[in-house]
Amino acid sequence: MNLRYLVAAIACFLAANGCYELFHRLGSHVDDQGILHEPFGLIPLGWLFVLAGAVLLVLSLARRK
């Protein structure tokens, strides 16, 4: 059963990495009216994936013993 937690933790870490990579690739820009456009929602989503991955990793290690 701990293998499921480990795979889910790795998937969460990969999703977090994808969020950060997408944030940097999309970039930010200011339009003609002076409004800043940036994909700010990807940063907290990445942190959420990191937190979920860490919890799943701890559960995986706890179930191992």
C-alpha positions as CSV (number, residue, x, y, z in Angstrom):
1,M,0.0,0.0,0.0
2,N,2.9,2.4,0.6
3,L,3.8,2.2,-3.1
4,R,0.6,4.0,-3.9
5,Y,1.5,6.9,-1.6
6,L,5.0,7.0,-3.0
7,V,3.7,7.2,-6.6
8,A,1.2,9.8,-5.6
9,A,3.9,11.9,-3.9
10,I,6.1,11.7,-7.0
11,A,3.2,12.8,-9.1
12,C,2.5,15.8,-6.9
13,F,6.1,16.8,-7.0
14,L,6.1,16.6,-10.8
15,A,2.9,18.6,-10.9
16,A,4.5,21.3,-8.7
17,N,7.5,21.4,-10.9
18,G,5.2,21.8,-13.9
19,C,3.4,24.7,-12.3
20,Y,6.6,26.5,-11.6
21,E,8.0,25.8,-15.1
22,L,4.8,27.0,-16.7
23,F,4.8,30.2,-14.6
24,H,8.3,31.0,-15.9
25,R,7.5,30.1,-19.5
26,L,4.3,32.1,-19.7
27,G,6.0,35.2,-18.2
28,S,4.4,38.5,-17.4
29,H,3.5,41.4,-19.5
30,V,1.9,44.8,-19.2
31,D,-0.8,45.6,-21.8
32,D,-1.4,49.0,-23.5
33,Q,-3.7,50.1,-20.7
34,G,-1.0,49.5,-18.0
35,I,-2.5,46.3,-16.6
36,L,-0.1,43.6,-15.5
37,H,-1.0,40.1,-16.7
38,E,0.7,37.2,-15.1
39,P,-0.2,33.6,-14.2
40,F,0.0,34.3,-10.5
41,G,-2.4,31.4,-9.6
42,L,0.3,28.9,-10.5
43,I,2.5,29.8,-7.6
44,P,0.1,28.9,-4.8
45,L,-1.0,25.8,-6.8
46,G,2.6,24.7,-6.9
47,W,3.0,25.1,-3.2
48,L,-0.2,23.1,-2.7
49,F,1.3,20.3,-4.7
50,V,4.5,20.4,-2.8
51,L,2.7,20.3,0.5
52,A,0.5,17.4,-0.7
53,G,3.6,15.6,-2.0
54,A,5.4,16.0,1.3
55,V,2.4,14.7,3.3
56,L,2.1,11.7,1.0
57,L,5.8,11.0,1.2
58,V,5.6,11.0,5.0
59,L,2.7,8.7,4.9
60,S,4.6,6.4,2.5
61,L,7.5,6.2,4.9
62,A,5.3,5.8,8.0
63,R,3.4,2.9,6.4
64,R,6.7,1.2,5.4
65,K,7.5,0.2,8.9
